[in-house]
Amino acid sequence: MEERTLYGFNVSQDVINLQTKYSLFNRVANILFGVAFDEGFDRDLMTRSIDKLFERHDCLRITFVKQKGGIKQYFDSERHIGKIPFKEFSTRSAFERFLGKFRKTMVNVYKGKTLEVVFVKDALGKDNVVCKISHFVADTYAIGLLVSDLVAVYNALKNGEPMPQEPGKFEDVLKKDLASRGNEEAMAKDHEFFDTYYTKTNPEHPMYCGIHGDNSDRWLKYKRKGMFSLPYLFVKCDTVGYKYIIPSAVTANAAKWCEENNIPMSSFFYACTAIAASVINGKAPRQLPLELMNCRGTLSEKRCGGTKVQALSIYTTVDYQKSFAENMAAIYENQSNLYRHTKLTYLDVEQIQHKFWNYSMVSQLTNFCYSFIPMSAPKGVTMQVYSNGKGALVCYMGLMWNVDTGEIEAVYDIQSKMVTPQAMNDFQNLLIHTVETVLARPDIPLEELF
């Protein structure tokens, strides 16, 4: 019998568990995305490629078990995708109806399911690999890395070439994360902070917490257990997805500036997004307290996903008296210091995070969950992240940078009652304008530019 080592949740998985357990919508347990191939693909060969993904990425071989005292997880030595269904759609609306049904059922991680796949020919005649992945896995492991590896493995099998470099093990990341979480002083400080925040400092729940106010039975039950975490995620609202393209010419100029100034692309676009959100919110100084980064900057920097290159929380101040370059330097320093596995201890990080809550509900477009996902997809291969339809975040923004074509696909999942389509379009135009403006005059005070 195979010997199994059981692990608890890391920080990211804890947050997802909170969302799925205490929000109304279990759909946040899944992330739905697709990879489209203009020239099509061989379905048998793609099935073999996906099996290779299970072999190469141990995060796809996780099984969760409920035990007294919490949920544990273990890694199977092998797993296979099995037979993948094929569906063909003649209209876009028929495809969207399928997606609506597909997203409703959770991937059953307690039966060893982390990924479900359907081969689809859409109304445009394109062949798609449509995937539903467990958020427990995807939130701790870069989707962009999985997609890049899938394309690379498929091409290697198709052309009879050697397999690409294997990624690192998520199990190693998990061990390190759990060692950091063992800090009892940090956990006690977390409990003390939220107890004070909800029972003494802030008698009324923040505005975006929907039905889950202080008198919510679910929230009170959670509090009585002594567990406190991310309450603003409790939002009752439908979400709608938006997709925009940041042209390769804009991205190329950004990449050049980042290379000259030794700044990761993720940090650059994060700072530009903070400035754009500040401008659209009447130049409010405090922006984007939450950031989830799936990679540091490029695929070549880190082949292994996981929270050691992901879970950051940044309380960003936009200073209009300073130039973009000066703002960028300050934001990047904050980001660098907040990596859980570098300069600061877990307790340091927790204490910094506690400061965010007093300012976290400033304005509509202030609160982003922000991901920058570098991925490698050759010409004719595109990735699409689909809205889950009902979510727990005010705004999820994903920037998927195709390092082969240079384009960035900006995907937003927005609370529909809070942001109109026109407002979203205005914001995206402002973001591109911000990028172009600061690149043209990076040393001029922002107050002269905006």
ZAMIMI-907818 format. One record per residue (C-alpha): residue number from 1; residue in three letters; chain; x, y, z. Coordinates in steps of 0.25 Angstrom, whole numbers, plus 5000, padded with zeros to 4 digits. Last residue first. Layout:
<recs>
[NUM,ala,A,[X,Y,Z]]
...
</recs>
This chain:
<recs>
[450,phe,A,[4989,5253,4941]]
[449,leu,A,[5003,5256,4936]]
[448,glu,A,[5007,5268,4944]]
[447,glu,A,[5001,5262,4957]]
[446,leu,A,[5009,5250,4954]]
[445,pro,A,[5022,5257,4956]]
[444,ile,A,[5031,5256,4943]]
[443,asp,A,[5042,5245,4943]]
[442,pro,A,[5035,5234,4935]]
[441,arg,A,[5031,5243,4924]]
[440,ala,A,[5027,5235,4911]]
[439,leu,A,[5026,5222,4919]]
[438,val,A,[5017,5229,4929]]
[437,thr,A,[5008,5233,4918]]
[436,glu,A,[5007,5221,4910]]
[435,val,A,[5004,5212,4922]]
[434,thr,A,[4994,5222,4928]]
[433,his,A,[4987,5222,4914]]
[432,ile,A,[4986,5207,4914]]
[431,leu,A,[4980,5207,4928]]
[430,leu,A,[4971,5219,4924]]
[429,asn,A,[4965,5211,4913]]
[428,gln,A,[4963,5199,4922]]
[427,phe,A,[4956,5208,4932]]
[426,asp,A,[4947,5214,4922]]
[425,asn,A,[4943,5200,4916]]
[424,met,A,[4940,5196,4931]]
[423,ala,A,[4932,5209,4933]]
[422,gln,A,[4924,5206,4920]]
[421,pro,A,[4921,5192,4924]]
[420,thr,A,[4916,5197,4937]]
[419,val,A,[4922,5194,4951]]
[418,met,A,[4916,5191,4964]]
[417,lys,A,[4904,5183,4962]]
[416,ser,A,[4912,5174,4952]]
[415,gln,A,[4923,5170,4962]]
[414,ile,A,[4934,5169,4952]]
[413,asp,A,[4943,5158,4946]]
[412,tyr,A,[4953,5165,4938]]
[411,val,A,[4962,5159,4927]]
[410,ala,A,[4974,5167,4921]]
[409,glu,A,[4980,5159,4910]]
[408,ile,A,[4995,5164,4908]]
[407,glu,A,[5001,5163,4895]]
[406,gly,A,[5016,5160,4893]]
[405,thr,A,[5014,5149,4883]]
[404,asp,A,[5023,5139,4890]]
[403,val,A,[5023,5144,4904]]
[402,asn,A,[5008,5144,4904]]
[401,trp,A,[5005,5152,4916]]
[400,met,A,[4992,5148,4923]]
[399,leu,A,[4988,5160,4932]]
[398,gly,A,[4977,5156,4941]]
[397,met,A,[4968,5165,4949]]
[396,tyr,A,[4958,5160,4959]]
[395,cys,A,[4948,5171,4964]]
[394,val,A,[4939,5172,4976]]
[393,leu,A,[4942,5158,4980]]
[392,ala,A,[4933,5147,4984]]
[391,gly,A,[4928,5141,4971]]
[390,lys,A,[4916,5137,4963]]
[389,gly,A,[4917,5136,4948]]
[388,asn,A,[4930,5128,4948]]
[387,ser,A,[4936,5138,4938]]
[386,tyr,A,[4944,5131,4927]]
[385,val,A,[4959,5131,4926]]
[384,gln,A,[4963,5130,4911]]
[383,met,A,[4977,5125,4906]]
[382,thr,A,[4981,5127,4891]]
[381,val,A,[4989,5118,4882]]
[380,gly,A,[4991,5123,4867]]
[379,lys,A,[5005,5129,4870]]
[378,pro,A,[5012,5121,4880]]
[377,ala,A,[5007,5121,4895]]
[376,ser,A,[5017,5124,4906]]
[375,met,A,[5011,5129,4919]]
[374,pro,A,[5013,5141,4928]]
[373,ile,A,[5002,5142,4938]]
[372,phe,A,[5000,5155,4945]]
[371,ser,A,[4989,5154,4955]]
[370,tyr,A,[4981,5164,4963]]
[369,cys,A,[4970,5163,4973]]
[368,phe,A,[4966,5177,4972]]
[367,asn,A,[4960,5186,4982]]
[366,thr,A,[4960,5201,4978]]
[365,leu,A,[4951,5201,4967]]
[364,gln,A,[4938,5204,4974]]
[363,ser,A,[4944,5213,4985]]
[362,val,A,[4951,5213,4999]]
[361,met,A,[4947,5199,5004]]
[360,ser,A,[4960,5194,5008]]
[359,tyr,A,[4965,5205,5017]]
[358,asn,A,[4964,5200,5031]]
[357,trp,A,[4966,5186,5026]]
[356,phe,A,[4980,5189,5020]]
[355,lys,A,[4987,5191,5034]]
[354,his,A,[4985,5177,5038]]
[353,gln,A,[4993,5172,5026]]
[352,ile,A,[5006,5179,5031]]
[351,gln,A,[5004,5171,5044]]
[350,glu,A,[5002,5158,5037]]
[349,val,A,[5014,5160,5028]]
[348,asp,A,[5023,5163,5040]]
[347,leu,A,[5018,5150,5047]]
[346,tyr,A,[5021,5142,5035]]
[345,thr,A,[5035,5147,5035]]
[344,leu,A,[5040,5157,5026]]
[343,lys,A,[5052,5157,5016]]
[342,thr,A,[5049,5146,5007]]
[341,his,A,[5040,5134,5007]]
[340,arg,A,[5027,5141,5010]]
[339,tyr,A,[5030,5152,4999]]
[338,leu,A,[5026,5165,5005]]
[337,asn,A,[5039,5172,5005]]
[336,ser,A,[5040,5170,4989]]
[335,gln,A,[5026,5176,4988]]
[334,asn,A,[5028,5188,4997]]
[333,glu,A,[5041,5191,4989]]
[332,tyr,A,[5034,5190,4976]]
[331,ile,A,[5023,5200,4981]]
[330,ala,A,[5034,5210,4986]]
[329,ala,A,[5042,5209,4973]]
[328,met,A,[5030,5210,4964]]
[327,asn,A,[5025,5222,4971]]
[326,glu,A,[5039,5229,4969]]
[325,ala,A,[5039,5224,4954]]
[324,phe,A,[5025,5229,4953]]
[323,ser,A,[5029,5243,4958]]
[322,lys,A,[5026,5248,4972]]
[321,gln,A,[5017,5259,4976]]
[320,tyr,A,[5005,5250,4972]]
[319,asp,A,[5008,5240,4982]]
[318,val,A,[5000,5227,4980]]
[317,thr,A,[5000,5219,4992]]
[316,thr,A,[4999,5204,4991]]
[315,tyr,A,[4995,5194,5002]]
[314,ile,A,[5001,5181,4996]]
[313,ser,A,[4997,5167,5000]]
[312,leu,A,[5005,5156,4994]]
[311,ala,A,[5002,5142,4991]]
[310,gln,A,[5010,5138,4979]]
[309,val,A,[5024,5134,4977]]
[308,lys,A,[5026,5126,4990]]
[307,thr,A,[5011,5123,4988]]
[306,gly,A,[5013,5113,4978]]
[305,gly,A,[5018,5111,4964]]
[304,cys,A,[5032,5105,4960]]
[303,arg,A,[5039,5109,4947]]
[302,lys,A,[5043,5122,4952]]
[301,glu,A,[5051,5133,4946]]
[300,ser,A,[5050,5127,4931]]
[299,leu,A,[5035,5128,4932]]
[298,thr,A,[5035,5143,4933]]
[297,gly,A,[5032,5153,4944]]
[296,arg,A,[5030,5148,4958]]
[295,cys,A,[5019,5138,4955]]
[294,asn,A,[5005,5136,4960]]
[293,met,A,[5004,5149,4967]]
[292,leu,A,[4992,5151,4976]]
[291,glu,A,[4990,5165,4980]]
[290,leu,A,[4981,5172,4991]]
[289,pro,A,[4982,5186,4996]]
[288,leu,A,[4979,5192,4982]]
[287,gln,A,[4979,5207,4984]]
[286,arg,A,[4981,5218,4994]]
[285,pro,A,[4984,5232,4989]]
[284,ala,A,[4970,5235,4984]]
[283,lys,A,[4972,5243,4971]]
[282,gly,A,[4957,5244,4968]]
[281,asn,A,[4955,5229,4968]]
[280,ile,A,[4958,5228,4953]]
[279,val,A,[4971,5234,4956]]
[278,ser,A,[4974,5225,4967]]
[277,ala,A,[4970,5213,4959]]
[276,ala,A,[4979,5217,4948]]
[275,ile,A,[4991,5219,4957]]
[274,ala,A,[4989,5205,4964]]
[273,thr,A,[4988,5199,4950]]
[272,cys,A,[5001,5206,4946]]
[271,ala,A,[5008,5201,4958]]
[270,tyr,A,[5003,5186,4956]]
[269,phe,A,[5007,5187,4941]]
[268,phe,A,[5021,5191,4945]]
[267,ser,A,[5022,5181,4957]]
[266,ser,A,[5018,5169,4948]]
[265,met,A,[5027,5174,4937]]
[264,pro,A,[5039,5172,4947]]
[263,ile,A,[5048,5184,4949]]
[262,asn,A,[5062,5185,4946]]
[261,asn,A,[5062,5199,4941]]
[260,glu,A,[5066,5196,4926]]
[259,glu,A,[5059,5183,4926]]
[258,cys,A,[5046,5189,4931]]
[257,trp,A,[5047,5201,4921]]
[256,lys,A,[5049,5191,4910]]
[255,ala,A,[5037,5182,4915]]
[254,ala,A,[5028,5194,4915]]
[253,asn,A,[5032,5198,4901]]
[252,ala,A,[5029,5184,4897]]
[251,thr,A,[5016,5183,4904]]
[250,val,A,[5011,5196,4897]]
[249,ala,A,[5015,5190,4883]]
[248,ser,A,[5009,5177,4887]]
[247,pro,A,[4995,5183,4889]]
[246,ile,A,[4988,5182,4902]]
[245,ile,A,[4976,5173,4898]]
[244,tyr,A,[4963,5174,4906]]
[243,lys,A,[4953,5163,4912]]
[242,tyr,A,[4942,5166,4921]]
[241,gly,A,[4934,5156,4930]]
[240,val,A,[4922,5158,4938]]
[239,thr,A,[4919,5155,4953]]
[238,asp,A,[4906,5153,4960]]
[237,cys,A,[4906,5158,4974]]
[236,lys,A,[4905,5154,4989]]
[235,val,A,[4919,5158,4994]]
[234,phe,A,[4926,5151,5005]]
[233,leu,A,[4940,5153,5001]]
[232,tyr,A,[4941,5165,5010]]
[231,pro,A,[4943,5156,5022]]
[230,leu,A,[4957,5152,5018]]
[229,ser,A,[4960,5143,5031]]
[228,phe,A,[4957,5141,5045]]
[227,met,A,[4955,5127,5051]]
[226,gly,A,[4952,5127,5066]]
[225,lys,A,[4941,5116,5065]]
[224,arg,A,[4931,5127,5070]]
[223,lys,A,[4935,5136,5059]]
[222,tyr,A,[4931,5126,5048]]
[221,lys,A,[4918,5124,5055]]
[220,leu,A,[4916,5139,5055]]
[219,trp,A,[4919,5140,5040]]
[218,arg,A,[4909,5129,5037]]
[217,asp,A,[4898,5135,5045]]
[216,ser,A,[4900,5148,5039]]
[215,asn,A,[4899,5159,5050]]
[214,asp,A,[4913,5165,5047]]
[213,gly,A,[4909,5167,5032]]
[212,his,A,[4909,5155,5022]]
[211,ile,A,[4898,5160,5013]]
[210,gly,A,[4907,5169,5004]]
[209,cys,A,[4921,5170,5010]]
[208,tyr,A,[4924,5182,5000]]
[207,met,A,[4920,5193,5010]]
[206,pro,A,[4929,5189,5021]]
[205,his,A,[4922,5182,5033]]
[204,glu,A,[4917,5191,5044]]
[203,pro,A,[4922,5191,5058]]
[202,asn,A,[4937,5194,5054]]
[201,thr,A,[4946,5197,5065]]
[200,lys,A,[4941,5188,5076]]
[199,thr,A,[4935,5175,5072]]
[198,tyr,A,[4939,5174,5058]]
[197,tyr,A,[4953,5180,5057]]
[196,thr,A,[4957,5176,5072]]
[195,asp,A,[4954,5161,5069]]
[194,phe,A,[4961,5163,5055]]
[193,phe,A,[4974,5168,5061]]
[192,glu,A,[4974,5158,5073]]
[191,his,A,[4972,5146,5064]]
[190,asp,A,[4983,5150,5055]]
[189,lys,A,[4992,5153,5067]]
[188,ala,A,[4990,5139,5072]]
[187,met,A,[4993,5133,5058]]
[186,ala,A,[5006,5141,5057]]
[185,glu,A,[5010,5136,5071]]
[184,glu,A,[5007,5122,5068]]
[183,asn,A,[5017,5122,5056]]
[182,gly,A,[5014,5109,5049]]
[181,arg,A,[5009,5116,5037]]
[180,ser,A,[5024,5118,5032]]
[179,ala,A,[5026,5103,5033]]
[178,leu,A,[5013,5101,5025]]
[177,asp,A,[5018,5109,5014]]
[176,lys,A,[5032,5102,5013]]
[175,lys,A,[5025,5089,5013]]
[174,leu,A,[5015,5094,5002]]
[173,val,A,[5026,5099,4993]]
[172,asp,A,[5033,5085,4993]]
[171,glu,A,[5020,5078,4990]]
[170,phe,A,[5018,5088,4978]]
[169,lys,A,[5030,5081,4972]]
[168,gly,A,[5039,5089,4962]]
[167,pro,A,[5035,5088,4947]]
[166,glu,A,[5041,5079,4937]]
[165,gln,A,[5050,5084,4925]]
[164,pro,A,[5043,5082,4912]]
[163,met,A,[5041,5067,4907]]
[162,pro,A,[5051,5063,4896]]
[161,glu,A,[5046,5064,4881]]
[160,gly,A,[5037,5055,4873]]
[159,asn,A,[5030,5066,4866]]
[158,lys,A,[5016,5063,4872]]
[157,leu,A,[5021,5059,4885]]
[156,ala,A,[5029,5071,4887]]
[155,asn,A,[5018,5080,4882]]
[154,tyr,A,[5008,5075,4892]]
[153,val,A,[5018,5076,4903]]
[152,ala,A,[5021,5091,4900]]
[151,val,A,[5006,5094,4899]]
[150,leu,A,[5003,5087,4912]]
[149,asp,A,[5015,5093,4919]]
[148,ser,A,[5011,5107,4915]]
[147,val,A,[4997,5105,4920]]
[146,leu,A,[5001,5099,4933]]
[145,leu,A,[5011,5111,4935]]
[144,gly,A,[5000,5121,4932]]
[143,ile,A,[4991,5114,4942]]
[142,ala,A,[5001,5117,4953]]
[141,tyr,A,[5000,5108,4965]]
[140,thr,A,[4995,5112,4979]]
[139,asp,A,[4982,5118,4974]]
[138,ala,A,[4980,5108,4963]]
[137,val,A,[4981,5096,4973]]
[136,phe,A,[4970,5099,4983]]
[135,his,A,[4963,5107,4972]]
[134,ser,A,[4961,5093,4965]]
[133,ile,A,[4962,5093,4950]]
[132,lys,A,[4951,5093,4940]]
[131,cys,A,[4958,5092,4926]]
[130,val,A,[4953,5095,4912]]
[129,val,A,[4963,5090,4901]]
[128,asn,A,[4958,5097,4889]]
[127,asp,A,[4958,5094,4874]]
[126,lys,A,[4954,5106,4866]]
[125,gly,A,[4942,5105,4856]]
[124,leu,A,[4937,5119,4859]]
[123,ala,A,[4925,5113,4866]]
[122,asp,A,[4934,5106,4875]]
[121,lys,A,[4940,5092,4874]]
[120,val,A,[4941,5087,4888]]
[119,phe,A,[4950,5077,4896]]
[118,val,A,[4946,5075,4910]]
[117,val,A,[4955,5075,4922]]
[116,glu,A,[4953,5073,4937]]
[115,leu,A,[4965,5076,4947]]
[114,thr,A,[4967,5074,4962]]
[113,lys,A,[4959,5061,4963]]
[112,gly,A,[4964,5052,4974]]
[111,lys,A,[4951,5048,4980]]
[110,tyr,A,[4952,5059,4991]]
[109,val,A,[4956,5069,4980]]
[108,asn,A,[4942,5068,4974]]
[107,val,A,[4942,5078,4963]]
[106,met,A,[4930,5087,4967]]
[105,thr,A,[4918,5086,4958]]
[104,lys,A,[4912,5099,4953]]
[103,arg,A,[4924,5103,4943]]
[102,phe,A,[4920,5092,4933]]
[101,lys,A,[4905,5097,4932]]
[100,gly,A,[4909,5111,4929]]
[99,leu,A,[4920,5107,4920]]
[98,phe,A,[4910,5099,4912]]
[97,arg,A,[4901,5111,4911]]
[96,glu,A,[4912,5119,4906]]
[95,phe,A,[4915,5110,4895]]
[94,ala,A,[4901,5110,4891]]
[93,ser,A,[4901,5125,4891]]
[92,arg,A,[4914,5125,4882]]
[91,thr,A,[4906,5117,4871]]
[90,ser,A,[4909,5104,4864]]
[89,phe,A,[4915,5096,4876]]
[88,glu,A,[4923,5083,4876]]
[87,lys,A,[4926,5075,4888]]
[86,phe,A,[4937,5065,4891]]
[85,pro,A,[4938,5057,4904]]
[84,ile,A,[4952,5053,4910]]
[83,lys,A,[4954,5038,4913]]
[82,gly,A,[4963,5037,4925]]
[81,ile,A,[4971,5048,4931]]
[80,his,A,[4982,5039,4938]]
[79,arg,A,[4988,5039,4952]]
[78,glu,A,[5001,5035,4958]]
[77,ser,A,[5009,5036,4971]]
[76,asp,A,[4997,5042,4978]]
[75,phe,A,[5000,5054,4987]]
[74,tyr,A,[4993,5056,5000]]
[73,gln,A,[4983,5067,5006]]
[72,lys,A,[4977,5070,5019]]
[71,ile,A,[4965,5077,5024]]
[70,gly,A,[4962,5081,5038]]
[69,gly,A,[4962,5076,5052]]
[68,lys,A,[4955,5063,5050]]
[67,gln,A,[4959,5059,5036]]
[66,lys,A,[4953,5062,5023]]
[65,val,A,[4962,5057,5012]]
[64,phe,A,[4968,5065,5000]]
[63,thr,A,[4974,5058,4988]]
[62,ile,A,[4986,5064,4980]]
[61,arg,A,[4991,5059,4967]]
[60,leu,A,[4989,5072,4959]]
[59,cys,A,[4999,5079,4969]]
[58,asp,A,[5009,5068,4965]]
[57,his,A,[5012,5075,4952]]
[56,arg,A,[5020,5066,4942]]
[55,glu,A,[5012,5053,4942]]
[54,phe,A,[4998,5060,4943]]
[53,leu,A,[5003,5069,4931]]
[52,lys,A,[5008,5056,4924]]
[51,asp,A,[4994,5051,4924]]
[50,ile,A,[4990,5065,4918]]
[49,ser,A,[4999,5062,4907]]
[48,arg,A,[4994,5048,4904]]
[47,thr,A,[4980,5054,4903]]
[46,met,A,[4986,5064,4893]]
[45,leu,A,[4992,5053,4885]]
[44,asp,A,[4978,5046,4884]]
[43,arg,A,[4971,5059,4881]]
[42,asp,A,[4980,5063,4870]]
[41,phe,A,[4980,5078,4870]]
[40,gly,A,[4974,5090,4862]]
[39,glu,A,[4981,5100,4854]]
[38,asp,A,[4975,5112,4861]]
[37,phe,A,[4977,5105,4875]]
[36,ala,A,[4969,5111,4886]]
[35,val,A,[4972,5108,4901]]
[34,gly,A,[4961,5110,4911]]
[33,phe,A,[4959,5114,4925]]
[32,leu,A,[4949,5111,4937]]
[31,ile,A,[4954,5113,4951]]
[30,asn,A,[4946,5105,4961]]
[29,ala,A,[4944,5106,4976]]
[28,val,A,[4938,5120,4973]]
[27,arg,A,[4926,5113,4968]]
[26,asn,A,[4922,5110,4982]]
[25,phe,A,[4914,5122,4983]]
[24,leu,A,[4907,5127,4996]]
[23,ser,A,[4920,5130,5002]]
[22,tyr,A,[4924,5123,5015]]
[21,lys,A,[4930,5110,5011]]
[20,thr,A,[4935,5113,4997]]
[19,gln,A,[4941,5126,5001]]
[18,leu,A,[4947,5121,5014]]
[17,asn,A,[4953,5109,5007]]
[16,ile,A,[4959,5118,4996]]
[15,val,A,[4965,5126,5007]]
[14,asp,A,[4971,5114,5014]]
[13,gln,A,[4976,5109,5001]]
[12,ser,A,[4984,5122,4999]]
[11,val,A,[4990,5121,5013]]
[10,asn,A,[4995,5107,5012]]
[9,phe,A,[4985,5096,5016]]
[8,gly,A,[4989,5083,5024]]
[7,tyr,A,[4998,5072,5019]]
[6,leu,A,[4997,5057,5020]]
[5,thr,A,[5009,5048,5015]]
[4,arg,A,[5004,5036,5008]]
[3,glu,A,[5010,5022,5008]]
[2,glu,A,[5005,5014,4996]]
[1,met,A,[5000,5000,5000]]
</recs>
